[in-house]
Amino acid sequence: MIEISGLVKRHGVQTVLREVSFTAKAGQVTGFLGPNGAGKSSTLRILLGLDAADSGTALVGGKPYRSLRNPLRTVGSLLEGSGAHRSRTARGHLSWVAASNGIPRRRIAEVLDVVGLGDAARTRVGAFSLGMHQRLGLATALLGEPDVLVLDEPVNGLDPHGIRWLREFLRSYAEQGRTVLLSSHLMSELASTADRLVVINRGAIVHSGTVTEVTAGHASLEDAFFALTGEGR
Ligand SMILES: Nc1ncnc2c1ncn2[C@@H]1O[C@H](COP(=O)(O)OP(=O)(O)OP(=O)(O)O)[C@@H](O)[C@H]1O
C-alpha cells in the first residue's frame, strides 16, 4: 500500500506539486497519468526518498522510504533506465545490487529469466538496446521480491511484444496481492493495464477512480484526459 498525503513541492518560485494526495492499494495496478511536466516524476522521487517534499507525507507500507530497514525488499522501483554502468554485464550489475542489499545470489538468475534477459546475462550494458535497459531496470526492481513496485514510464523503449509482456506481468504481480504504481503519459497503456487511475495536471490531482469512472461523461478515455488536463486545445 502506498499513501501519499498533501505533498507540496516547490522549485524556487515554481510550485510543482500542490497538495497531492492519493493511495495505491495492494492487489491493484494504479496508473498515474498526466501530461509532460505534470508532476509524476516529482511525486515518485519523493515517494522513493530521492527528493524531499516541502510538506506532506509519502508512505510505503505505512513508513517513509528512508526509514525502511531493507528498502529493496519492500519496494522495487524503476526511474529513468536501469542505472547500470556501461562497463558492467547485466549479471555483474545485479550481483552488485544483490550483494549490497543482502539479497541471495539465486535471485539474479531468477529475475534475468523473468524479464527475458537470461541469454544476455553476460552482455555488457553498454551494448544494450533501450528496451533491454528497461528490462534490466525491472529485473533490478524485482531482485528483493518486493510487495510494492513503483515504475516511472516503464514502457519507454519497449517494442509491442515487450509492452504486452510487461502489461501481463504487472497484472499478475498485482493479482498476487502486491501493489503496483505505474506512471505514464500514455492513456492506452494505462487503460489496458490499470485497475484505477490517478490523473495529475500542473501539480494537482484532477481525478481518480476506475477507468470507467474517469471516462464517464466522455466519448473515450482520451477525450476525458484532454478535458481534465486542458491538453490538445
Ligand atoms: N530539479 C528541478 N528544478 C526545477 N524544476 C523542476 C525540477 N524537477 C522538476 N521540475 C519541474 O517540475 C515540473 C514537474 O516535472 P516532473 O518531471 O515531475 O513531471 P512529469 O509529470 O514526470 O513529466 P514527464 O512526463 O515529462 O516526465 C516541471 O515543470 C519541471 O520542469
The ligand as an SDF file (V2000), in Angstrom:
LIG
                    3D

 31 33  0  0  0  0  0  0  0  0999 V2000
   15.1000   19.9570  -10.0840 N   0  0  0  0  0  0  0  0  0  0  0  0
   14.1600   20.7460  -10.6250 C   0  0  0  0  0  0  0  0  0  0  0  0
   14.3270   22.0890  -10.6670 N   0  0  0  0  0  0  0  0  0  0  0  0
   13.3680   22.8940  -11.1890 C   0  0  0  0  0  0  0  0  0  0  0  0
   12.2050   22.4550  -11.7130 N   0  0  0  0  0  0  0  0  0  0  0  0
   11.9880   21.1290  -11.6980 C   0  0  0  0  0  0  0  0  0  0  0  0
   12.9380   20.1980  -11.1700 C   0  0  0  0  0  0  0  0  0  0  0  0
   12.4350   18.9480  -11.2890 N   0  0  0  0  0  0  0  0  0  0  0  0
   11.2200   19.0770  -11.8910 C   0  0  0  0  0  0  0  0  0  0  0  0
   10.9540   20.3840  -12.1350 N   0  0  0  0  0  0  0  0  0  0  0  0
    9.7210   20.9310  -12.7500 C   0  0  0  0  0  0  0  0  0  0  0  0
    8.6270   20.3200  -12.1170 O   0  0  0  0  0  0  0  0  0  0  0  0
    7.5450   20.1270  -13.0270 C   0  0  0  0  0  0  0  0  0  0  0  0
    7.0950   18.6870  -12.9480 C   0  0  0  0  0  0  0  0  0  0  0  0
    8.0970   17.8530  -13.5200 O   0  0  0  0  0  0  0  0  0  0  0  0
    8.0210   16.2500  -13.4660 P   0  0  0  0  0  0  0  0  0  0  0  0
    9.3070   15.7260  -14.0350 O   0  0  0  0  0  0  0  0  0  0  0  0
    7.6490   15.8330  -12.1080 O   0  0  0  0  0  0  0  0  0  0  0  0
    6.8190   15.9640  -14.4690 O   0  0  0  0  0  0  0  0  0  0  0  0
    6.3430   14.5970  -15.1330 P   0  0  0  0  0  0  0  0  0  0  0  0
    4.8610   14.5530  -14.9420 O   0  0  0  0  0  0  0  0  0  0  0  0
    7.1360   13.4560  -14.6110 O   0  0  0  0  0  0  0  0  0  0  0  0
    6.6390   14.8460  -16.6600 O   0  0  0  0  0  0  0  0  0  0  0  0
    7.2690   13.8950  -17.8130 P   0  0  0  0  0  0  0  0  0  0  0  0
    6.1420   13.0540  -18.3160 O   0  0  0  0  0  0  0  0  0  0  0  0
    7.6950   14.9250  -18.8260 O   0  0  0  0  0  0  0  0  0  0  0  0
    8.4120   13.1600  -17.2140 O   0  0  0  0  0  0  0  0  0  0  0  0
    8.0630   20.5440  -14.3960 C   0  0  0  0  0  0  0  0  0  0  0  0
    7.6080   21.8680  -14.6490 O   0  0  0  0  0  0  0  0  0  0  0  0
    9.5650   20.5360  -14.2200 C   0  0  0  0  0  0  0  0  0  0  0  0
   10.1670   21.4930  -15.0700 O   0  0  0  0  0  0  0  0  0  0  0  0
  1  2  1  0
  2  3  1  0
  2  7  2  0
  3  4  2  0
  4  5  1  0
  5  6  2  0
  6  7  1  0
  6 10  1  0
  7  8  1  0
  8  9  2  0
  9 10  1  0
 10 11  1  0
 11 12  1  0
 11 30  1  0
 12 13  1  0
 13 14  1  0
 13 28  1  0
 14 15  1  0
 15 16  1  0
 16 17  2  0
 16 18  1  0
 16 19  1  0
 19 20  1  0
 20 21  2  0
 20 22  1  0
 20 23  1  0
 23 24  1  0
 24 25  2  0
 24 26  1  0
 24 27  1  0
 28 29  1  0
 28 30  1  0
 30 31  1  0
M  END
$$$$
